[in-house]
Amino acid sequence: MSKQVLVLNAGYEPLSLVSVRRAVVLLLREKAELLEATQQMLCAANRSIPVPLVIRLVHYVRLPHRRVPPTRAAIMLRDAYTCQYCGDKPGQLALTVDHVIPRSRRGEHSWTNLATACKRCNQRKGNLTPEEVGMQLLRRPFEPSYVALVLLSNPVAAARWEQLMGVNTEHFLGATV
């Protein structure tokens, strides 16, 4: 059984991922409608419903612009666990988060100044800027939307949403390569 269910707003934009239990409660209270489900059934004394994969809220929910802090996990998710200097994918444990402009040079701890780097590239760059070392970023750091991080955090949900909407998840990343 899938552990997370994709919740779409009434306008079909992704809102969040919730547990199956929370999704079932929304369905039973008629606050959401079922868009996609598994073949498995959840059975109660007087009712059976399929295990939801994607639900859509019946009424539009206005949410304030959500900003996600630039945590290690979020930076790595945005950068697809790839070194932004050499393109290597050594695995999460062998990656670091690099300040493109070092903090010692007043570089900020922000989405636009943080990039995933393998240990080798981070050591090579050291306390210098990429230009000073002759390194180049594969992609300029950017602040992803909340929706992009929700979809990136669950590839299965992202694939289902792409099928429903006919839109590529990369559209929400909004970065120039």
N, C-alpha and C positions, 0 to 999 in steps of 0.2 A: 504494500500500500504506500502511495506517495505521502511523504511527510509534510509537504507544503503545497498549498493551493494558491494559484495566481488570482488576485482580486483585481477586477477592472472597474473603473468608474462607469457611470451611466453612458459616458461618451466613448467607452472602450479604451481609455488610456490606462496603462498599468498603475495601480496604486500601491500594492504591497503583496507580500507573501504571508499567508496565515496558515495555521494548523488545519488539518482536516476537521477537527472538532469545531473550531471557530467557523469554518465555512459551512458546516452542517447547521449550526445554530442560525447563521444568517439566512440560509435557505429555508429552514423551518419557520422562521419568523417572517418570511416573505420579504425580507429586505434585499435579497439578491436572487438572481435566477441562474440556473445551471446552464453553462455553455458547453462544457466538455467534461466527461467522466470516464472512469475506468470500467472494466467489465465486472469488477467486484461490487458486491452489494453490502450495505450496512442495514442490518435487520433489527427492528424493535418489535414489541408485542403487536402493534397494530399498523406498522408501516415499514416499508423497505425503500431505501434510496441508494442510487449508485454512488460510489466514492468519487467526490468531485475532484477535478483537475483545474478547471477554470470556471470562475463565477463572475457575474457582472452585477453591480449594485443597481437596484431599481431606480433610485433617486440619485441625482448628481450630488456629490459631496465636494464642496469648495474647501480646498486645503490651502493654507498659506504656503508660500514657496519654501520648500524644505531644503535646507543646506546640510550636507553631511560633512563632518569634520574630516580632515585629511589624516586618517589613521594609517598605520602600516598596512593593515589588511585591505583597506579601501584603495590605497595607492597601488598595491600589487594587483588587485582586482581590475582597476582601471587600465593598468599596463599589461594585463594578461600574463602576469608572472614571467615577463620577458625583460631582459636587460635592455634598457633604452639606449645604450651605447654600442653594444656589439651584437645584439639580437639573440643572444644565447638564452636558453630556457633551462637553467640548471636545477630548478626545483625551489620551492618556497624557502627551505632552510638555508640554501646557498645564496639567497638574494638579500640585498640591503636596500634601504631607502636613502637616496643621495640628495643632498641639497645642491641643486645645480649651481647657484651662487652660494658659496659656503656661508654659514652663519657668522663666522669670524669676520666676514666682509659685509655684514649687515644683510645677508640673505634671509628672507622670511621663511617661516615654517608654514607654507601655504601650498595649495593645490598647484599653483603655477610655478613653484620653485622646487617641487619634489618629484623625483623620478626613481623608478626601480633600476637598480644596478647590480650586476654580479659582483662578488667580492673582489675579483681581479680588477675589473674596471674601476670600482670605487677606490681601491688602493692606488691604482695608477693615477687617477684624477686627484686624489688627496685633497689638499686645501686650496686647490686652484679652480679656475673656471674651465669649462670644456674647451674654450678657444685657446687658452694658455697652454693646454696639454696637447692640442691638436686632435681633440675628440669632437664628435658631433652627435647630437641626439637624433634618434630615429624618428621621434615624434615629440613635438613641443608639449610640455606639461600643461594641462588644462583642468578646470573644475567640471567634472561630469554632473549631469543632472541626477536627481534622486531616482528618477525612472530608469535611467541607464544602469545605475548600480543595482537596483532591484532585479532588472533583467539579467545583468551579468552575473549576479550571485546565484542564479539558478538557470543553467542552460536549457533544461527541459521546459521550464516555464517560458523562457524566451523563444524557444522553437515553436511552442504552441501559440504564443501571441503572434509571432511572425506569420504562422499559417492562417490564423483568424483574420489578421489585418492586412496581410500581403505587404508588410513593411519590414525592412531589414533593421535589426537591433542597432547596427552601426550608425543608423540615422540619428539615434539619440545620444551618441557619444559626442557629436559636434566638434570633433578635433580635426585639425588639418594634419595630414601625414607628411 
